[in-house]
């Protein structure tokens, strides 16, 4: 079924269309979510993405490809999980400090906590730097450098000429590298 027909059927809440959508996109969504979500929560996150697609399909205007719209929903769900995880970590640290403070013991750690904290801080900086790029630049860098898609796959996914994808990605990487140097991360 072509994309336009699939979208029409999805908007009419056609069960077969949602099954086709799930079969076609679930593996791609799963791979993308793995970069944001713990494996123990990935099924919940996957369901959340499809729930948002189901709820929001009537608002899809077709200005972009369906895959691009679904990809953005997936990224947003992934970011939500990261925010929740960070909030839980901060709350757990506060609870541990309050509990151990009065009794004079410290929790044991299997890893070097200071190195993990530094790594986390560096990732936060990198994430903030990525947010300073345009949405198009972020998407290009993510698709190529994080997801490992070929230039041809990116051109197809974004419905852009191959030469434009290569050129835009080149300039996006230059901007990103410049921002990293400004923050002393490169």
N, C-alpha and C positions, 0 to 999 in steps of 0.2 A: 504494500500500500504506500503510495507516495505521501510526502509530508503534509501537503495541503489537505488531502483527504483524511489523513490520520487526525489532524487538528480539528477538522469539522466534526468527525465522529467523537473525538474526545469532548468537545464542547457540548455534544448531545448526550454525554455520559454513557456512551456505548461501552459495554463491558468488554467486548472483544478488542476494541481499540486500546483500552487500558492494559489488557493482557499483552498485546503486541508492544505497546510502549514499555511495559515492564521488561519483557524479554529482550527488547532492543537496547534499553538504556541501563538496566540494573547493573550489569558488569562494569560499565564505564563509571557510573556513579559510585559504586563500591570502591573502585581503584582510587578515585579522587578523594573519597571520604577517608580512606586509610591514611592519608597524609595529615588529617586533622583529628581523627577520633580513635580512641583506644579500641582494640579489637572486641573487647567485651561489650562495647556500646554501639558497634557499627551497624548491627541489624536494626536497632532503634533509630539510628540516624538515617538509615536507608528508608525506613518506613516514613520518617518525618519528611524526607525529600518528596516521596511520592504523594504523601498527604498534601503537601504544599502545591505540588503540581495539580493534583485533583481539584483542590480548592481554588487555585488561581488560573486554571486553563481558560476560563471565560474572559479573563482580562488580557490574555495573550493577543497582541495586535498583529503579529507577523512582521514587525519592523526588523527583526533578526531571525536567524534560523531557530527552529525549535530546540536544537541541541545546545545552542548558545544560551538560550533562556534557561534551560534545565541545568546547564553548567553553572550559571550564576546562582540559581537556587541552591545547588549543591554546595558551592563555596560559602554562601551565607549560612547554611546549616552547619557546615564545618567550623566556621568562625564562631558561631553561637556555642558549639561544644567546647571550643578552646576557652572562650570567656567563662563558661560554667566551671571548667576544670581549674582555671586560674583562681576563680573565686573560692572554690572548695579548698585549694591548696593553702590560700591565705587564711581561711577560717581554721583549717586543721593546724596550721603553724601557731595561730593565736591560742587555740585550745591546748596544744602541747606546752607552750610557754607558760600559760597560766597554771597548768597542772604540775609541771616539774619545778616551777619557781619556788614554791613554798616548801618542797620536801628535799631540795638539794640534790636531785639527780638529773641527768641529761639523757634523752633518748639515744639509743644506740643507732649507728648508721652503717650500712654495708658498703656505702659509696662515699666518696669525698664530696660532702655536701657543698663546700665552697666552690668546687669546680662546676658542680651542677648548677648552682645559682648563677655563676658567671656565664655559663653556656646559655642559660635561660635568659639572662639579661641581654646577651649578645643577640639571641634570636628575637627578643622583643624589639631591639634597635633595628634589626634588619627588617622586621615586619613593619615597623613604623616608617622606615625609609621606603619600603615598597608602596606604602599607602600614599607617599608623596608623589609617586609617579601617576601618570594618567591611567585611567581604567584600561585603555587599549594597551598601553605599555606593560601593565601588570599582567594582563591576560596573555600577551605574547610571551613574556618571560616565563610565566607559569607553564604554559602549554609546551614550550620548547625545553626549558632548562629543568623543570620539576617533573612534568608529566612525560617528557621524553618523546613527544610527538615529532614526526618529520615535518619539514617545511611544507611538503605537499599536503599532509594531513591537516596542518594548521590552516593553510589556504582554503582547503575544502570546508573545514569546520567553521571558519569565519566568513566564508564566501568572499574572499579577497584574492586578487591576482598573486601568484607566487612571488614575483619580483617585489611587490609591495610588502609582502610578509617579511621577506629577507631584509629589505631596506629598513622597515619600521623596527624590526627586532634588533638590527645593528645599532640604530640610534637609541632604542630603549635600553639596551645593555650599556651603552656609553653613559647615558644619564644615570643609570643605576650605579655604575662604577664610580662616577663623579661624586654622587651622594655618599657612597660608602667611604670614599677617601676623605670627604669633609668630616665624617664622624670617626675617622681613624680606624675603620674596620677593614680597610683594604691596603 
